[in-house]
Amino acid sequence: MNTPMPEAAEEAASTPLLDIAGPRATIRLNRPKHLNRLQPDDLDALMALFDRIEADPEIRVLVLTGTGRAFSAGYDLGSIAERASGAPEEQTAGSAFEVVVNRLEDLAVPTICRLNGGVYGGSTDLALACDFRIGVDSCEMFMPAARLGLHYYKSGIKRYVSRLGADNARKLFLTAEKIDAAEMLRIGYLTAMAPSGALDREVDRLAAVLAGNAPVAMRGMKRAINEFAHGRLDEEAADRRARDSMRGAEIKEGIRAFSEKRPPKF
């Protein structure tokens, strides 16, 4: 499962790149000279890649990462300023970014953010929308909205509160202070932290676990967890998925593999 990340100097900046290796897809933000700051074209590319990944039944897990020394510096401030001075009826830069982050959170396959370096601004929410975040021990984060005079979009604030708690959301949004990897781990922003030499090993291990589990069951439980977190559980649909799983092919293989003392083959 190990997919080495190319050095920044080996290729020109571009919209996000997709690599598929067996059941694992990797999306890599690829503007290293600008710390992978996201442009409008990047948002369109991410949406197309999410659709492609979700349409491929062979893909069981997505890893999102960045090229170079940072994960991402967030959304381009110039684009935000340009949209802010435009006509009121135009879609704002914030709303365009919000659509992408929400789409990532709702992606059917489990997702891992490989935080190869710093994560700033809107990209903190992009990473938070992933199911798991594994960061190098030198990474850092900050949310500068209060310094910029920006009221962050509501679904992003809700994600911070539901995943990190109101007190941590207050600290990060209202102080706009930078925190290091140890603090990111303490507050639950990071799922795990690793030295640079062990980062890929940790990501590969988790990706292999997720790729080996029952995809339909995971998809349904991920949906229920997200709905619970946002206070909008579709109880009827969750009950139906649970009942269907009791008669499905996955549970038959899971029980058979358990009794035969072997890994299941879903």
C-alpha positions in Angstrom: 0.0 0.0 0.0 3.0 2.3 0.4 2.8 5.2 -2.2 5.8 7.4 -1.9 5.1 11.1 -2.4 7.1 12.8 -5.3 9.4 15.6 -4.5 8.0 19.1 -5.3 10.7 19.9 -7.7 9.9 16.9 -10.0 6.8 18.4 -11.5 5.0 21.6 -12.3 2.2 23.0 -10.2 -1.2 21.8 -11.2 -4.7 21.1 -10.0 -5.0 18.2 -7.6 -3.5 14.9 -8.8 -5.2 11.5 -8.5 -3.3 8.2 -8.1 -5.1 4.8 -7.8 -3.3 1.8 -6.5 -5.6 -1.2 -5.9 -8.3 -0.3 -3.5 -6.6 3.0 -2.5 -7.0 6.4 -4.1 -4.7 9.2 -3.3 -5.5 12.9 -4.1 -2.5 15.2 -3.8 -2.8 19.0 -3.7 0.0 20.2 -6.0 0.9 23.9 -5.7 4.0 23.5 -3.4 5.6 26.9 -4.2 2.5 28.5 -2.7 2.0 25.9 0.1 -0.8 24.2 -1.9 -3.0 27.3 -1.7 -6.3 26.3 -3.4 -7.5 28.2 -6.5 -11.0 28.1 -8.0 -9.8 25.5 -10.6 -8.7 23.3 -7.7 -12.2 23.3 -6.3 -13.7 22.2 -9.6 -11.0 19.5 -10.0 -11.6 18.1 -6.5 -15.4 17.8 -7.1 -14.7 15.9 -10.3 -12.2 13.6 -8.5 -14.6 12.9 -5.7 -17.3 11.9 -8.3 -14.8 9.6 -10.0 -13.7 7.9 -6.8 -17.3 7.4 -5.6 -18.2 5.9 -9.0 -15.4 3.3 -8.9 -16.5 0.2 -6.8 -12.9 -1.0 -6.6 -11.9 2.0 -4.5 -12.3 1.3 -0.8 -10.3 4.2 0.8 -9.2 7.8 -0.1 -6.0 9.5 1.2 -5.8 13.3 0.8 -2.4 14.9 1.1 -0.2 17.7 -0.2 3.1 18.1 -2.2 6.1 19.7 -0.5 6.4 21.1 3.1 2.7 21.9 3.8 -0.6 20.3 3.4 -2.3 23.5 2.4 -2.4 27.2 3.1 -6.2 27.3 2.5 -8.2 29.1 -0.1 -6.6 31.9 -2.1 -7.2 35.2 -0.4 -7.1 37.0 -3.7 -10.1 35.0 -4.9 -12.0 35.8 -1.7 -11.3 39.5 -2.1 -12.4 39.4 -5.7 -15.7 37.7 -4.9 -16.2 40.1 -2.0 -16.2 43.1 -4.3 -18.5 41.4 -6.9 -22.2 41.5 -7.3 -24.2 40.4 -4.2 -26.0 37.6 -6.1 -22.7 36.0 -7.1 -21.7 32.8 -5.3 -19.1 33.8 -2.8 -15.7 32.1 -2.6 -16.6 30.8 0.8 -19.7 29.1 -0.5 -17.9 27.5 -3.4 -15.3 26.1 -0.9 -18.0 25.0 1.5 -19.6 22.9 -1.2 -16.3 21.0 -1.8 -15.6 20.4 1.9 -19.2 19.2 2.6 -18.9 16.9 -0.5 -15.7 15.4 1.0 -17.3 14.8 4.4 -20.2 13.0 2.7 -18.0 10.9 0.4 -19.1 7.2 0.7 -15.6 5.7 1.1 -13.6 6.3 4.3 -11.1 9.1 4.0 -7.7 9.8 5.6 -6.0 13.2 5.6 -2.2 12.7 5.4 -1.0 16.0 7.0 2.6 16.2 5.6 3.0 19.7 7.0 1.2 22.8 8.1 -2.6 23.3 7.6 -4.0 26.8 7.5 -7.2 28.6 7.0 -10.0 26.8 5.0 -7.8 23.8 4.6 -8.1 23.1 8.3 -11.8 22.4 7.5 -10.9 20.4 4.4 -8.8 18.1 6.6 -11.4 18.0 9.4 -14.0 16.8 6.8 -11.9 13.6 6.5 -12.7 10.7 8.7 -9.1 10.4 10.0 -6.2 12.8 10.2 -2.6 11.5 10.6 -0.1 14.3 10.9 3.7 14.6 10.9 4.9 15.7 14.4 6.2 19.0 12.9 2.8 20.1 11.5 0.9 23.1 12.8 -2.5 24.7 12.2 -4.3 28.0 12.6 -7.7 29.4 11.6 -7.1 33.2 10.8 -10.8 34.2 10.1 -10.9 36.6 13.0 -7.8 38.4 11.9 -9.1 38.7 8.4 -12.6 40.0 9.3 -14.2 36.9 7.9 -17.2 35.2 9.4 -16.6 31.6 8.5 -19.3 29.6 6.7 -21.8 27.9 9.0 -21.2 24.3 8.1 -17.5 24.7 8.8 -18.1 26.1 12.2 -20.6 23.3 12.9 -18.0 20.7 11.9 -15.4 22.3 14.3 -18.0 22.2 17.1 -19.3 18.7 16.4 -15.8 17.2 16.0 -13.6 19.2 18.4 -16.2 20.6 20.9 -17.3 24.2 21.5 -14.4 25.2 23.7 -11.8 24.1 21.2 -13.8 25.7 18.3 -13.9 29.0 20.3 -10.2 29.0 20.9 -9.3 28.3 17.3 -11.8 30.6 15.7 -11.8 33.6 18.1 -8.1 33.8 19.0 -6.7 32.9 15.6 -3.7 31.5 17.4 -1.4 28.9 15.9 -1.2 25.5 17.6 1.4 22.7 17.2 1.1 19.0 16.4 1.0 18.0 20.1 -1.9 20.3 20.8 -3.7 19.2 17.6 -3.5 15.7 18.9 -4.6 16.6 22.4 -7.8 18.4 21.2 -8.7 15.6 18.8 -7.9 17.4 15.6 -5.3 14.7 14.8 -6.2 11.1 15.0 -2.6 10.1 15.2 0.8 11.8 15.0 4.1 10.4 13.6 7.7 11.4 13.0 8.3 12.2 9.3 10.0 8.9 8.7 7.0 7.0 10.0 4.2 9.1 8.5 3.6 6.9 5.4 3.8 3.7 7.5 1.0 5.0 9.8 -1.1 6.1 6.8 -0.5 2.8 5.0 -1.5 0.8 8.0 -4.8 2.6 8.5 -5.6 2.6 4.8 -5.0 -1.2 4.7 -7.4 -1.7 7.6 -10.1 0.4 6.0 -9.7 -1.2 2.6 -10.1 -4.7 4.2 -13.3 -4.0 6.0 -16.8 -4.5 4.6 -17.5 -1.5 2.2 -21.3 -1.4 2.3 -21.4 -1.7 6.1 -18.7 1.1 6.5 -20.5 3.3 4.0 -23.8 3.0 5.9 -22.2 3.5 9.4 -20.2 6.5 8.2 -23.4 8.1 7.0 -25.1 7.4 10.3 -22.2 8.8 12.3 -22.2 12.0 10.2 -25.9 12.4 10.5 -25.7 11.9 14.3 -22.9 14.5 14.5 -25.0 17.0 12.7 -28.2 16.3 14.5 -30.1 15.1 11.4 -30.3 11.3 11.6 -32.5 9.6 9.0 -33.7 6.9 11.4 -35.8 5.0 8.8 -32.9 4.8 6.4 -30.4 3.8 9.1 -32.8 1.1 10.4 -33.3 -0.2 6.8 -29.5 -0.4 6.2 -29.1 -2.3 9.5 -31.8 -4.8 8.6 -30.5 -5.3 5.1 -27.0 -6.0 6.4 -28.3 -8.9 8.4 -29.3 -10.6 5.1 -26.4 -9.4 2.9 -23.4 -11.0 1.4 -21.0 -9.1 3.6 -22.2 -10.6 6.9 -22.2 -14.1 5.4 -18.6 -13.7 4.4 -17.7 -12.0 7.7 -19.1 -14.8 9.8 -17.6 -17.5 7.6 -14.2 -15.9 7.8 -14.5 -15.5 11.6 -15.3 -19.2 12.0 -12.5 -20.2 9.6 -10.0 -17.9 11.4 -9.0 -16.1 8.2 -9.3 -12.5 7.0 -12.6 -11.8 5.3 -12.7 -11.1 1.5 -15.2 -8.4 0.8 
